[in-house]
Structure formats: C-alpha cells, structure tokens
Amino acid sequence: MYAKLFAQGDDPLDRMFVGTVASLKQLAEKKDGSGNYLYPDLRLSLWTQGHLELTAEEREELIKADKERRKKKKKKKRSREEEEEE
C-alpha cells in the first residue's frame, strides 16, 4: 500500500521487501532465465546497508538494470491506462 502511495507522488520507491537479512539476501540472489538479477534494487539496498559487497562495476550494472525495470513498469502502466480509456 505504501509503495503505491509513494509511487503516485513520483517518489523513487516503487516496491518494498520485508524479511530477515538472511531471507532478503537469498531473495536478492535470484536470477531470471537470462542470468539477470530479478531484484537489482534489493541488491543495491542491501549494499547500502552494509549487508552485501559489490564492486563499482556491479553497482553500475544494478543501477542500469533497475532503471530498465522501472521503464518497463511505466510502459506497462501507460498501456493499461490507455486500454481503460478505450
């Protein structure tokens, strides 16, 4: 509920992860069929909190992946809104 509320105000937060550090680290390791991390934002968050070590290169790749995820999400949202208007 809060993530949706923040997202409406253009807050960069668009989803939240809840769990123990161990369970979040396990979730952060999951990859899709192409070998990309499913939750780049979670990995970055764990790094900022000191729970995950990342190189500068890894951080840049995660930032790029999260930007792509957000673009896809916005595109999907616009598409749904256009369908509702029709």
C-alpha positions as CSV (number, residue, x, y, z in Angstrom):
1,M,0.0,0.0,0.0
2,Y,2.7,2.5,0.9
3,A,4.8,1.8,-2.2
4,K,1.8,2.6,-4.4
5,L,1.1,5.8,-2.4
6,F,4.8,6.9,-2.7
7,A,4.9,6.0,-6.4
8,Q,1.8,8.2,-7.1
9,G,3.8,11.2,-5.8
10,D,6.8,10.3,-8.1
11,D,8.8,9.0,-5.1
12,P,11.6,6.7,-6.4
13,L,10.3,4.0,-4.0
14,D,8.1,1.6,-6.0
15,R,8.3,-1.6,-4.0
16,M,9.4,-2.8,-0.6
17,F,10.9,-6.0,0.6
18,V,10.2,-7.4,4.1
19,G,12.1,-10.1,5.8
20,T,15.2,-11.0,7.7
21,V,18.6,-10.0,6.3
22,A,19.3,-13.7,5.5
23,S,16.0,-14.1,3.6
24,L,16.4,-10.8,1.8
25,K,19.9,-11.8,0.8
26,Q,18.6,-15.1,-0.5
27,L,15.9,-13.3,-2.5
28,A,18.5,-10.9,-3.9
29,E,20.4,-13.8,-5.4
30,K,17.5,-14.9,-7.6
31,K,18.0,-14.5,-11.4
32,D,15.8,-14.7,-14.5
33,G,16.3,-17.1,-17.4
34,S,18.8,-14.7,-18.9
35,G,21.0,-14.6,-15.8
36,N,20.0,-11.1,-14.7
37,Y,19.1,-10.4,-11.1
38,L,15.4,-10.2,-10.6
39,Y,15.7,-7.6,-7.8
40,P,18.5,-5.2,-8.6
41,D,17.0,-2.6,-6.3
42,L,17.1,-5.1,-3.4
43,R,20.7,-5.9,-4.1
44,L,21.6,-2.1,-4.1
45,S,19.6,-1.6,-0.9
46,L,21.5,-4.5,0.9
47,W,24.8,-3.0,-0.3
48,T,23.9,0.5,1.1
49,Q,23.1,-1.1,4.5
50,G,26.4,-3.0,4.5
51,H,24.9,-6.5,4.1
52,L,26.3,-7.1,0.6
53,E,29.6,-6.3,-1.0
54,L,29.5,-5.0,-4.6
55,T,32.2,-3.7,-6.8
56,A,31.7,-0.3,-8.5
57,E,31.1,-2.1,-11.8
58,E,28.4,-4.4,-10.2
59,R,26.7,-1.3,-8.7
60,E,26.6,0.4,-12.1
61,E,25.1,-2.7,-13.7
62,L,22.5,-2.9,-11.0
63,I,21.6,0.7,-11.3
64,K,21.2,0.3,-15.1
65,A,19.1,-2.9,-14.6
66,D,16.8,-1.1,-12.1
67,K,16.3,1.8,-14.5
68,E,15.3,-0.6,-17.2
69,R,12.9,-2.4,-14.8
70,R,11.3,1.0,-13.9
71,K,10.9,1.9,-17.6
72,K,9.2,-1.4,-18.4
73,K,6.9,-0.9,-15.4
74,K,5.9,2.7,-16.5
75,K,5.4,1.4,-20.1
76,K,3.1,-1.4,-18.8
77,K,1.2,1.1,-16.6
78,R,0.6,3.5,-19.6
79,S,-0.6,0.6,-21.7
80,R,-3.1,-0.4,-19.1
81,E,-4.3,3.2,-18.7
82,E,-4.8,3.5,-22.5
83,E,-6.8,0.3,-22.5
84,E,-9.0,1.6,-19.8
85,E,-9.7,4.8,-21.7
86,E,-10.9,2.8,-24.7
